[in-house]
């Protein structure tokens, strides 16, 4: 069975992979410096703040004295992270003594940001120009609706309640790993696509953003510029309106793509047009390294494998259908069952048992979320057992040889196959031999020479 595991790579790993020159240009923006600071592990943040007003190199031995002996592993992780992001520069002198110093551009801009605060390159628009701005509740509902529409479009475009024409750049993100399409066929979810649907919302968002940035250069956009714009957007105020005329051409195109995902809402007035950031985009810099934020759960699983989902969402129903049998759906309740057949179908699509269990645990209803375990053990154990059932038999292409002219030829053939590591089974009494298909041609040549 295929075991393809999709991983939502940490966004800062992507920033760290940028060339040194692009990273240094990124740090010229004070907001980016603050976003990087927010994303760091706690100990790394402490080191940055301690070194912020030190203008001379600090020795590695001195920094090791800042932590207790049992915190050395965390110290090493923090230092490695800071070096990866070029926040910290490491030098080794002739005496082989290691010293560290903050990136001067990063240091100067972070000092300025912390002392004086920052001014965004665009101000929010006055209320006398914008009309009928959505309330925060309406904006959150819009963001959820757009995100669910996007996920439903992945599962099956006909499931979306309203037709959303995703931009070509967004479709490329889908095609990169989540969807596959053959000639004149409708796009289908790949194994990675099925696994993506069971991921946490933050992890899903970061996966999409990462893929969107990865193919930015195919669209003629610098990845560093796009990263800078995304992190800058996270410092805007949720629900405020910002003029589209303040954006560059590439930023306007990016905003339209982000609107597809519900990260911003676009509105048009008589003369001006504006965008309104939602929580999905303003939380980007806060949740850079956190992909497991707790959300309100909705699923109850019973020991008899019955499943009750208290939800009005069509998306929730379709995701549950990936690994369970939906029996009926009421206006605010989905009732189903986890069966052997439904799980086998999920496993064939590339979904793993641990991903299903993790989804059920993360989305456990508040009434059962506090229980330990939140999903009955007999259910989780059985899901794992049914997955292992599929892995008990391993298919290997092979060839059977029998009717050898003599025992000498049979034994010589066995020895030859062993040299190639191709023996799967042998019966010396009946002179039968099974070898791997990959050495079949060599075996034929060998046996022909024996004759």
TORTIDREN-673353 format. One record per atom (N, C-alpha, C): z, x, y. Coordinates in pm, whole numbers, plus 32768, in hexadecimal, padded with zeros to 4 digits. Layout:
% TORTIDREN-673353
ZXY/...
//
This chain:
% TORTIDREN-673353
800080547F88/800080008000/80008058807C/7FB1803A80E4/7FAE808C815D/8035808C81A4/805D810281D5/80DC810D821C/80C1814782A6/808380F882FA/806381258382/80D280F883DD/81178155841B/8184812E8474/815B81498504/815C80E18554/813A80EF85E2/81B88117862D/81AC81798685/822181AA86CF/8208819C8764/8266815D87AA/825C8152883B/829281D48876/823A8232888C/826482B588BD/82AA82A88943/831682F78954/836082F389D2/830483188A45/830D82CA8AB1/82B382DD8B23/82C283688B60/833D839C8B62/8353841F8B9E/8314848F8B4D/830084798ACA/82B784DC8A7A/822984EB8AAE/81F484798ADC/816C847B8B11/816784C58B97/81CD84AD8BEA/81D584F48C6B/81E285898C51/823685AE8BEE/824D863B8BCF/81CE86818B9D/817286348B61/80F886708B2B/808F868B8B96/80A7865E8C12/804786788C7E/803F870D8C9C/7FCB87408CC7/7FC287CD8CEF/802387EB8D61/804C88698D6A/80B188938DCD/8089886D8E5B/8008887E8E7D/7FDC88618F05/7FE987CC8F25/7FC787768EC2/7FD186E68ED8/806386BA8EE5/80BA86F98E94/814886D88E9D/818186FC8F24/815C87718F56/818D879C8FD9/815C873E9047/80E0870E903B/80AB86AE909D/80F7862A9094/811D8604901B/816885899005/81EE8590904E/822C8605904B/82B186149088/82AF86199120/82388614915C/8230860C91EE/825785829220/825D852091C4/8287849891E6/831B848991C7/836C846B922C/83FE84639219/842583F491B8/83D8838691B6/83F88318915A/83E4834290C9/8380839790B0/836883C79029/83DE841D8FFC/841084709058/848384C59038/84FC84709012/85118403905A/858283AC9039/856D83678FB2/84F0833E8F97/84D282FD8F17/84E8835E8EA3/84C283DC8EB5/84D884428E4D/856E84568E37/85B9845C8EA6/864B846C8E9B/868883F98E4C/865C837E8E66/869083098E1E/867683128D88/8605834E8D64/85DB834E8CD7/862283B78C83/866484178CC4/869E84888C7B/871A84618C2A/873884AB8BBE/87B684958B76/882C84AE8BD4/88A084728BBB/8913847E8C17/8937850E8C3C/893985678BDA/895F85F28BF6/88F786388C4C/887886188C36/880C86528C86/881786248D18/883A85A38D2D/884F85718DB5/88BE85BF8DFA/892A85D98DB0/899D86228DE7/897286AE8E13/892086F18DC1/88F387788DE4/889D87778E61/884287148E6B/87EA870B8EE1/883F86FB8F60/88A286A28F5C/88F5868A8FD2/894D87038FF3/8979874B8F8B/89CA87C28FA6/897788348FE1/88F9883A8FB9/88A288A78FEA/88588882906A/886788049097/881387D09103/881E88219184/8893885591A2/88A488A19220/88C289359205/889C8963918E/88A889F2916E/881D8A309176/880C8A9091D0/87878ACA91E9/87718B4F91A3/87CD8B77914D/87BC8BF59103/87BA8BD5906E/877B8C2A901D/87788C118F8D/88068C118F51/881B8BBD8EED/889C8BB38EA8/88888BE28E19/88DF8C398DE9/88CD8C718D63/88E88C088CF8/88A78C1C8C84/88BA8BBF8C13/894A8BC18BE5/898B8C378BE8/8A178C418BBD/8A728BEE8C18/8A558BEF8C9A/8AA68BA18CF9/8A998B0C8CDC/8A1F8ADE8CBF/8A0B8A508CA4/8A4C8A268C20/8A4F8A7F8BBF/8A908A608B3F/8B268A4B8B51/8B5F8A898BB9/8BEE8A778BD4/8C0D89EE8C10/8BA589A58C3A/8BBA89218C75/8BD788B68C0B/8BBF88D78B8B/8BD588758B20/8C3A88A98ABA/8C7C884C8A75/8CD788728A09/8C8688A08990/8CCB88E48934/8C86891D88BF/8C3F88B3886C/8C7D883D885F/8C4087D6880B/8BCB878F8850/8BB187B188CE/8B4387738917/8AC987CD8922/8AC7883B88D2/8A5A889C88E0/89D3886288B7/89D2880C884F/895287D28823/8916877A8892/896D872B88D7/893D86D98946/890F873089BB/895487A089CE/892E87FF8A37/88A188338A1E/8886885889A1/8801888E897E/879488258993/87B087A8896C/8750873A897E/873287268A13/879D87298A65/878E87158AF5/873987848B34/875688028B0F/870B88738B46/8678886C8B1C/8661884F8A9C/85D788468A6A/858987DB8AB5/85CA87698ACC/858786FA8B12/856287228BA1/85BE87648BE6/85A6878D8C70/853687F58C78/852F884D8C15/84C488B28C13/843D88718BF5/843C88118B95/83C087CA8B74/838487868BEF/83DB874A8C40/83AD87018CB7/8399875C8D30/83AB87DE8D1D/839F88418D89/83FE88238DFD/846887DB8DE0/84D287C78E44/852288488E4F/852E888E8DDE/8578890C8DD7/8517897B8DB2/851E89EA8DFD/84CB8A5F8DDD/85238AC68D98/84F38AF88D25/85418B5A8CD7/85028BE48CE7/85548C488D06/85228CD28D10/857D8D2E8CBF/85408D968C84/858B8DFA8C37/85708E818C76/85DB8EC78CA4/85C88F498CE7/85C18FBB8C81/85BB90358CB5/85AD90AA8C5D/862590BC8C01/869990908C2D/8711909B8BDB/871C90298B76/86B08FDA8B6E/86A98F678B14/87128EFC8B33/87358EF48BB5/87928E8C8BE1/87408E158C15/875F8D9E8BE2/87168D258C07/87568CE28C80/87028CBC8CE0/87348C738D56/86E08BF68D6B/871C8B938DB0/86D88B158DCB/86DD8AF78E60/86728AB48E8E/866F8A8B8F1B/861E8A098F24/864A89AE8F7C/860289308F8D/857989488FCC/851988F68FA2/849488F68FDE/84A588DD9074/8479893B90CB/8492892E915C/845A88AD9199/83E28881916C/83A8880591A1/83FE878E9179/8423878990F9/8479871E90C5/84FF871E910F/853987959120/85BC87A39160/85B9877091F1/8555879B923E/854C877592CB/853986DE92DA/84E186A49289/84C686149296/853985BE9265/858085EC91FE/85F285A091CD/866585A59232/8677861A9272/86DC862692DD/86BF85C2934C/864085BF9375/8617856593E1/862D84D293B9/860B84B1933B/86178427930C/86AA83FB9306/8701845492D7/878F843092C7/87D7842A934D/87B1848093AB/87F88485942C/87C3841C948D/873F8413949B/870583BB9500/86CC833994C8/86C2832F9443/868082BA940A/85EA82CB9419/859E826F93E3/850D827D93E9/84CB82029425/84568217945C/840881A89493/8389819D9440/837481299405/82FD811493B5/8280811C940C/820F814393CF/8193814D941F/816080C5944E/81A1805A9424/817A7FD39453/81F67F7E9466/81F87F3094D1/82667ED594ED/82447E4A94BA/82AC7DFD949A/82927D73946E/825D7D2194E4/820E7CBE94C5/81CD7C6D952D/822E7C069567/82247BE995E9/827E7B859626/82637AF995F0/82CA7AA595EE/82C17A2095B2/826379C395FF/824979E19681/81F0798896CD/815C799B96A6/813D7A08965E/80B47A1F962E/80A579E9959F/81077A09954B/810279D994C1/8139794B94BB/810178FB9465/813278729455/8147785593C1/81A8780093A7/81C677D1931F/81D9784392BB/822E78A392E0/824F790C9280/82A178CF920E/828978FA9191/82D678C19122/836878EE9126/83C2789690F5/844F78BD90EA/845C7925907B/84CF79699074/84E579CF900E/84DC79948F82/850D79168F74/850678D28EF1/847478B68ECA/842678868F2C/8398786A8F12/834C78EB8EF1/837279578F38/832E79D78F23/834C7A0E8E97/83C979FF8E6C/83EE7A2E8DE6/83A779DB8D7C/839D79588D93/835679008D35/82C379278D2D/828879498DA2/81FC79738DA7/81E879F48D57/82447A568D69/82387AD78D23/823F7AC38C8C/829D7A6E8C60/82AB7A538BD0/822E7A0E8B9A/81FC79AD8BE8/818579628BBE/810B79BE8BB1/80F97A198C13/80887A758C0F/80937AD58B98/810D7B088B82/81237B688B14/810A7B238A8D/813C7AA78A80/81277A5E8A03/80937A3D89EF/804F7A1F8A5C/7FBF7A018A55/7F747A7D8A25/7F9D7AF18A56/7F617B708A2C/7F777B878996/7FF27B6F8966/800F7B8488D8/7FC77B1D8881/7FC07AA188B0/7F777A3A8866/7EE37A5D885E/7EAF7A9888C9/7E237AC188CC/7E0B7B2C8861/7E6F7B81884A/7E647BE687E2/7E5C7BA58758/7EB77B43873F/7EBC7B0286BC/7E3B7AB586A3/7E177A628705/7D9D7A1186FA/7D8279D58784/7D1179F887BF/7CF579CD8848/7CF279348856/7CD878EC87E8/7CD3785987F0/7D5F781C87F9/7DC8786D87DD/7E50783887E2/7E84782C8871/7E4F787F88CB/7E7C787C8957/7E5D77F58995/7EC177BA89D9/7EB077348A10/7E4677318A7D/7E3A779F8AC5/7DD277A38B2B/7D8478258B18/7D08781E8B37/7CB178928B20/7CCF78FD8B88/7CEC79758B59/7D0379E58BB3/7C997A4D8B99/7C4A7A6B8BFE/7BE37AD18BF0/7C1E7B588C13/7C487BA28BAC/7C837C248BC5/7C187C868BF2/7C3F7CE08C4B/7BE07D408C81/7BB07D9E8C13/7B3F7DE08C2B/7B057E3A8BC6/7B647EAE8BA7/7BAE7EDC8C0E/7C0C7F4A8BF6/7C7F7F1F8B9C/7CAC7E9F8BAB/7D147E6B8B52/7CDD7E5A8AC4/7C607E2C8AB8/7C257E1A8A33/7C177EA089EB/7BFE7F0B8A37/7BF67F9089FA/7C7D7FB989C2/7CE97F948A08/7D707FB189D7/7D857F6A8952/7D597EE9894B/7D677E9D88CE/7D177EE0885E/7C9A7F01887D/7C427F368817/7C6E7FBF87E5/7CB980088838/7CE080908815/7D3380958794/7D838031877B/7DD380388701/7E067FB386D0/7E027F4C8726/7E3E7ECD8701/7DD87E6B86C7/7D5B7E7586F2/7CF37E1B86C2/7C7E7E6B868B/7C3A7E31862C/7BBD7E6D85FB/7B527E0085F8/7AD87E26860F/7A6D7DC38614/79EF7DFC85D4/79BB7DB18572/793B7DD78537/78CC7D88857B/78517DAA8559/77DD7D698599/77E47CD2858B/77DC7C8D85FD/77D47BFA8605/784D7BB385C5/78BA7BFB85B2/79347BBD857D/799B7BB685EC/79F67B5585E0/7A627B4E8643/7AC47BC1862B/7B027BF68697/7B617C648685/7BD57C3C862A/7C027C9A85D5/7C727C82857B/7CDF7CE88594/7D5B7CBE857C/7DCC7D1A858A/7DC57D898522/7DE07E02854C/7DEC7E7284EE/7E7A7E7684B8/7E957ED2845B/7F1E7EE28428/7F7D7F05849B/7F4F7F5C84F6/7FA17F7E856B/7FB97F0485C2/7F557EAC85CC/7F637E33861D/7FCD7DD685E6/7FD07DC48560/80377D708523/80C27DAA853E/80CE7E2E8531/81507E708548/81797E6585DB/81167E6F8635/812F7E6686C5/81737DE186E8/81477D7386A8/817D7CEF86C8/82117CE286A6/82437D328648/82D07D2A8623/83287D888675/82EB7DD686CD/83387E33871E/83837DEB878E/83EB7E2B87C3/84357DF98836/83D97DF388B0/83F27D94890C/83997D818981/838A7E0289D3/83FB7E4889EB/83F27EC58A38/839B7F2C89F1/83AC7F35896C/835B7F94891F/82C87F6D8923/82AD7EEA891A/82227EBA8923/81E67EDE89AB/82337EC88A14/82037EE38A9C/81E27F768AAD/823D7FCD8A7D/8225805D8A8C/81AF808B8A39/819B804E89C5/812780718972/80A5805289BE/809F7FD989F8/80277FAF8A40/801180068ABC/807C80208B08/807180748B80/804181008B59/807981368AEC/805181BC8AC0/7FBD81C28A9C/7F8F815C8A50/7F0281588A2A/7EA881448AA5/7ED980F38B04/7E8D80D98B7F/7E7B815A8BCF/7EE581AA8BD4/7EDD82298C1D/7E86828D8BD1/7E91828C8B4B/7E4682EB8AF9/7DB082E08B0F/7D7D82638B1C/7CEC82578B30/7CC782488BC4/7D25826B8C1E/7D0982618CAE/7C9682BC8CD7/7C9383368C9E/7C2E83968CC7/7BA2836B8C9C/7B9A83168C32/7B1882DF8C0A/7AE182838C78/7B3F824B8CC7/7B1581F38D35/7B08823F8DB9/7B1482C48DB2/7B0883168E2A/7B8583178E80/7BFA82FA8E43/7C7982F88E8D/7CD183698E5A/7D0E83B38EB6/7D6A841E8E90/7DE983E08E54/7E0F840F8DDC/7E8683D78D9A/7F0483EE8DEE/7F0C84608E33/7F82847C8E87/7F8C84198EFA/7F1983F48F35/7F1983928FA3/7F46830A8F71/7F1B82E58EF9/7F4082638EC0/7FD682608E9E/800982CD8E65/809882D58E47/80E982CA8EC8/80BC83128F2F/8100830F8FB1/810582818FE9/809482388FE1/808D81B09016/80E881518FC8/80E9815E8F43/813C81078EF0/81D1811C8F0C/81FA819A8F17/828881B68F32/82AD818A8FC0/824F8198901C/8267816D90A6/827980D590AC/8228808C905D/82337FFA905A/82BD7FCC902E/82FE801D8FD9/83817FF68FA5/83EC7FF39010/83D0802E9086/8432802E90F3/84197FBB9156/83B37F6A913C/839C7EF59191/84027E889170/840E7E2791C8/84717DBC91B7/84327D47916C/84747D1B9101/84427CA890B5/843A7C2D910F/83C97BE9910D/83BA7B6D9159/83857B7E91E5/83817BFB9218/834A7C13929E/82B17C209296/826D7BFE9304/81DA7C059308/81AF7C86934D/814A7CCC9314/81187D49934C/80807D3E935D/80537D6993D2/7FC67D5893F7/7F6A7DAC939F/7F017D6D936B/7E9F7DB39317/7E507E1A9367/7E467E0693EA/7DF97E62943F/7E3B7EEB944A/7EBB7EF59422/7F017F769428/7EE17FCD93AE/7E957F97934E/7E787FDE92D2/7DF1802492DA/7DE580929291/7D6480D69284/7D0F8089921E/7C9180B1920F/7C36806C91B2/7C6B806F9123/7C9680E690F6/7CC580F0906A/7D4580A19057/7D9B809B90C1/7E17804E90B8/7DFB7FB890B1/7D947F8A90F9/7D6E7EFC90F2/7D417ED79065/7CF37F2E9028/7CC57F148F9F/7D3A7F138F3E/7D987F718F53/7E0D7F788EFB/7E647EFC8F09/7E747ECB8F86/7EC57E538F9F/7E8B7DDB8F55/7E067DCF8F54/7DC77D5F8F0E/7DE17D688E77/7DE07DE28E41/7DFE7DF48DB3/7E907DD28D96/7EEA7DFC8DF0/7F797DE18DDD/7F977D4C8DE7/7F477D058E38/7F587C748E44/7F387C2F8DC0/7ED87C668D73/7EB97C2F8CEF/7F337C2D8C95/7F897C928CA5/7FFF7CA08C4E/807A7C5B8C87/80717C268D01/80E37BE48D3E/81417C438D87/81137CBE8DA2/81687D1D8DEC/816A7CFF8E81/80FD7CC28EB2/80F87C948F3D/80B27C0D8F40/80C97BC28FAB/80837B438FBF/802D7B50903C/7FAF7B299033/7F537B3290A5/7F487AAB90EA/7F497AAE916F/7F377A3391BD/7ED67A4C922F/7E9279E29258/7E2D79EB92C1/7E4F798A9332/7E5779BE93AD/7E6C79699421/7DE7794E9466/7DED791994DF/7D7278FC9528/7D28797C954E/7D7479E0957A/7D367A5D95A6/7D5E7AD3954F/7DDB7AD39525/7E107B4594DA/7E247B219446/7E287B8993F4/7E507B779367/7EC17BDA934B/7F197BB692ED/7F8E7C0992D4/7FB47C059240/80077C65921B/803B7C679192/80D47C5E9198/810D7C1F9130/819F7C0C9129/81D17C4C90A8/82227CB590B0/82557CF59036/82B57C998FEA/82AB7C9B8F64/830A7C528F0F/836E7CB68ED5/83CF7C828E8C/84357CDA8E52/83FB7D3F8DF0/838C7D1B8DB0/83507D778D4F/832A7DFD8D8F/82FB7DF88E0C/82D17E758E4D/83447EB78E99/839E7E678ED5/840C7EA58F21/84757EE38EC5/84747EBD8E44/84D27EFA8DE5/84987F758DA0/841D7F9A8DC2/83DE800B8D7D/842F808B8D87/845780B08E00/849D81318E10/852C812B8DDB/856580B18DD0/85ED80A48D9A/85EA80B38D03/8582807C8CC2/857E80798C30/851E80E08BF6/850A81518C3F/84AC81B58C0F/84CF81E88B85/854F81FF8B6D/857882378AEC/85C281D18A99/85C481538AC5/860C80EB8A7C/85AA80838A4B/8594808089C8/8536801E8990/857F7FBA8937/86027FAA894D/864E7F5188F5/86AB7EF58944/867C7EC789B8/86D17E708A08/86ED7DEE89BF/87687DBF89C9/87927D48897E/87597CCC89C1/87207C748972/86EA7BF989A9/87247B83895C/87117B0B8992/87447A938952/86F87A7A88D1/87417A77885F/87027A6287DE/86EB79CE87C2/869E79B28759/867C7927873D/8672790986A7/8685796D8650/866D795B85C1/86F079578572/86FA78F68517/876978EE84B8/872D78F6842C/875B795683DC/872E79638351/87A4794282F6/878E78EB8294/87F878C48237/87E9790D81B3/885379088163/8853794F80E3/87EE79178080/87C0789D8095/875B7860803D/86CD787D806C/86BE78DF80C9/863D790D80FD/85FC78A9815D/864678428183/861477E581EA/862078288272/85C2780782C9/85BD7846834D/85B377D883B7/860C77DD841B/860B777C8488/85FC77C8850C/859677A88557/857D77EB85D7/858577858648/85E97794869E/85FE7736870E/85AA77668784/852C77398788/84CF776A87EE/846277028805/843177018880/83BE76AA88A3/833E76FC88AD/8349777E8891/82D877DA88A6/827577D78831/81F677C78853/818D77CD87EE/8183785A87B6/819E78BF880D/8198794A87E2/81FE79658774/827B79348788/82E279498723/82B77910869D/827A789C86A2/824C785A8626/81E378B185E0/818578E8862D/811A793885F1/814F79BD85BB/81B279F785FE/81EC7A7585CC/82397A5B854B/828679EE8546/82CF79CC84CB/826D79B08459/81FA7979847B/8196795A8415/815E79D883D4/816F7A4C8416/813E7ACA83DE/81857AEF835C/82047AC4834D/824F7AED82D5/829C7A7B8293/828E7A0082C5/82D5798F8287/82797916827D/82A278B3822D/82557838821F/828F77D0827D/824377A982E4/827377448343/826176BA8304/82D0766F82FB/82CB75EC82B8/82B4757B831B/82FA757D838B/82DD751A83F3/8315754C8478/82E1751184E4/8307753B856B/832774C285C0/83A274C085F4/83CF74588650/83BF748E86DE/83D4743B8745/83C1746C87CF/841074EA87EF/848974F987B8/84D8757187D8/851075B6875B/84D4759C86E7/850575D7866B/849075F2860B/848F766D85D6/842C76948571/847976AA84EF/844E76688485/849176748403/843076B483A0/845F771A835A/840A775E82FA/845B77998289/841A77E68236/845C782881C5/841C78AF81AD/846F7910818B/843C79958167/8422799280D1/83A4799C80AB/837F7995801E/833D7A177FF2/83357A277F6D/82F47A9D7F35/82627AA47F61/821D7A307F5E/81907A2C7F82/817A7A4F8015/81D07A18806D/81C07A3280FD/81DB7AC6811C/823A7B0280D6/82597B8F80ED/81EA7BE980B6/81B37BC58040/81457C148009/80CF7C16806A/80B67BA380AA/804A7B9B810D/80677BF88183/80E67BFB81AE/810D7C54821D/80FD7CE681F5/81297D09817C/811E7D94814E/808C7DC08146/80357D65811A/7FA67D868111/7F697D9F819B/7FA37D608202/7F737D75828C/7FAD7DF382CC/80017E3A8281/80387EB882B4/80C27EAD82F2/80FF7E3682EE/81877E268322/81E97E5682B7/824F7E9F82E0/82B17ED58282/832F7E82827F/83777E8B8210/83F27E3D81FE/84567E59826E/84667ED98291/84CA7EFD82F7/84A67EC28380/84257EB4839C/83FB7E78841B/841D7DE48420/840B7D9F83B0/842D7D1083A9/84C37CFE83B9/85117D508372/85A47D47837A/85D37D658407/85997DCD8444/85BE7DF284CE/859F7D80852F/852B7D3F851E/85067CCE8574/856B7C5C8567/85927C3B84ED/85F17BCD84D6/867A7BF08511/86A27C6E8508/87247C97853E/87237C9785D7/86B87CCC8612/86AF7CD486A5/86A57C4A86E5/866C7BEA869B/86587B6486D2/86B77AFD8697/87277B2D8662/87897AD18627/87C37A768694/87D279F68673/880B799386CF/889A79BD86F5/88C679A48773/894D79CC879E/89BC799E873E/89AA792C86FB/8A1178FA86A0/8A2479558626/89BA799E8600/89C479F5858B/89BA7A8985AF/89947AA6862D/897F7B328656/89FD7B86864D/8A717B458660/8AEF7B8F865D/8B217BA885CF/8AE77B63856F/8B0F7B7984E3/8ADF7C0184B2/8B267C378451/8AFB7CB48411/8AEF7C99837B/8A757C988344/89F47CA88388/89C27C2583C3/89697C2D8426/89337BB58466/88CC7B70840D/888D7BBC83B5/88317B848350/88727B9982C7/887F7B308274/88C57B3E81F3/88907BB381A1/88EE7BF9815E/88C97C708113/886C7C50809F/88817BDC805E/882B7BBC7FED/87997BAA8019/87857B7D8096/86FC7B6C80CB/86BE7BF480E9/87087C4B812F/86D17CD08151/86B77D2380D3/87127D1A8072/86FE7D647FF4/86827D337FAA/866E7CAE7FA7/85FB7C777F61/85787C9A7FA5/85787C9D802C/84FF7CC58075/84D87D54804E/853D7DAD8047/85227E388020/84F27E407F8F/852D7DEF7F37/85057DF17EA9/84767DC17E97/84507D577EE0/83C87D257ED5/83647D8C7F08/838C7DD87F6E/83327E427F9D/83257EAF7F34/83967ED47EF5/83927F3E7E8F/83417F137E15/833B7E8E7DFA/82EA7E5C7D8B/82587E877D98/82267E857E15/819A7EA77E2C/81817F3C7E1A/81EC7F8B7E23/81DC801C7E1B/81F780537D8F/82167FFA7D30/8237802A7CAA/81BC80607C62/814880257C78/80CD80507C35/807480987C99/804E81107C75/7FF7815E7CCD/7F6D81697C8C/7F07813F7CD2/7E7F81417C9E/7E3F81CA7CB7/7E0E82067C4B/7DCA82877C57/7D43827F7C10/7CD582947C53/7C5282947C0F/7C5083007BA2/7C2282DA7B2B/7C2A83377ABA/7BB583217A59/7BA6838079FC/7B4083777993/7B828392790C/7B5A834478A7/7B8F8354781F/7B2983A077CB/7B5984087780/7B0584557725/7B3A84417697/7AE3841B763A/7B0A841275AD/7A94843C7556/7AA3843074D4/7A3B84597475/7A1384EB7486/7A7685427492/7A5B85D2749A/7A2586027413/79C6865E740F/798C868B738F/79EE86D97338/7A5287197377/7AB687647328/7B3687717379/7BA387957333/7C2487A67377/7C1F881D73D7/7BD4888273B5/7BC988F8740D/7B8E88D27494/7B2488807490/7AE68853750D/7B4787FD755D/7B9287A47518/7BF5874E755C/7C6087A175A3/7C978804755A/7D0288577595/7CCC88AC7607/7C5088DB75F8/7C15892A7665/7C0188D376E0/7BD7885476C9/7BC487F7773A/7C4987DA777F/7CB487CA772D/7D3A87B27768/7D66882877BE/7D5288A0778B/7D79891877D6/7D2A89237858/7CA789047850/7C51890B78C7/7C8188A87932/7CA1882C7906/7CCE87C47964/7D5487E979A3/7DAC88297952/7E3088517987/7E2088BB79F4/7DC1891779E2/7DAA897F7A46/7D8789417ACE/7D3E88D37ACB/7D18888C7B46/7D8388287B73/7DEE881A7B28/7E5687B87B49/7E26872A7B3E/7DCA870F7ADE/7D8D868B7AD7/7DB286377A5F/7E1186667A0B/7E36861A7993/7E9385A679BA/7E6C852C7995/7EC184B779AE/7F058488792D/7EBF849778BB/7EF68469783A/7EA684A877CA/7EEB84C8775D/7EA384FC76E8/7EE584C97668/7E9284B27601/7EC08485757D/7E8684E77518/7EDA854874EE/7EA885B27495/7E83857F740A/7EC6851273DC/7EA884DC7357/7E1B84A57351/7DFA844E73B3/7D76840E73B4/7D10845E7406/7D3B84CE743D/7CE48523748F/7CA684D47503/7CFE849E7555/7CD3845575CD/7D0E84987647/7CC3849776B2/7CED84DB772D/7CC2848A77A7/7D2084787807/7D0184357886/7D17849A78F6/7CAF84AD7947/7CB9850D79B7/7C9784C77A3A/7CBF85047AA8/7CA184CF7B2E/7C0B84D17B47/7BDD846B7B8F/7B4D845D7BA9/7B1684D47BF8/7B6C85137C48/7B3C857F7C9F/7B0E85FB7C51/7B3D860B7BD2/7B0F86807B85/7AAB86587B19/7A7A85DD7B1E/7A1E85AB7AB6/79A186027AAA/796486287B1B/78E986777B17/790387007AD7/7975873D7AF7/799887BF7ABC/79AC87B17A25/79ED874379FC/7A05872B796D/7980871A7923/792286D4795E/78A086BD791E/785887427906/785B8797796D/781A88197960/785E886D78F5/78E2886A78F1/792E88B7788F/790C88887801/790C880277EA/78F287CD7765/786287E5773A/780587E6779D/777A8802777C/776C88917749/77B688EE7786/77B28979775A/77ED898A76CF/7853893676AD/7892893E7629/7831891875BB/77D788BC75D8/777688937572/771589047553/
//
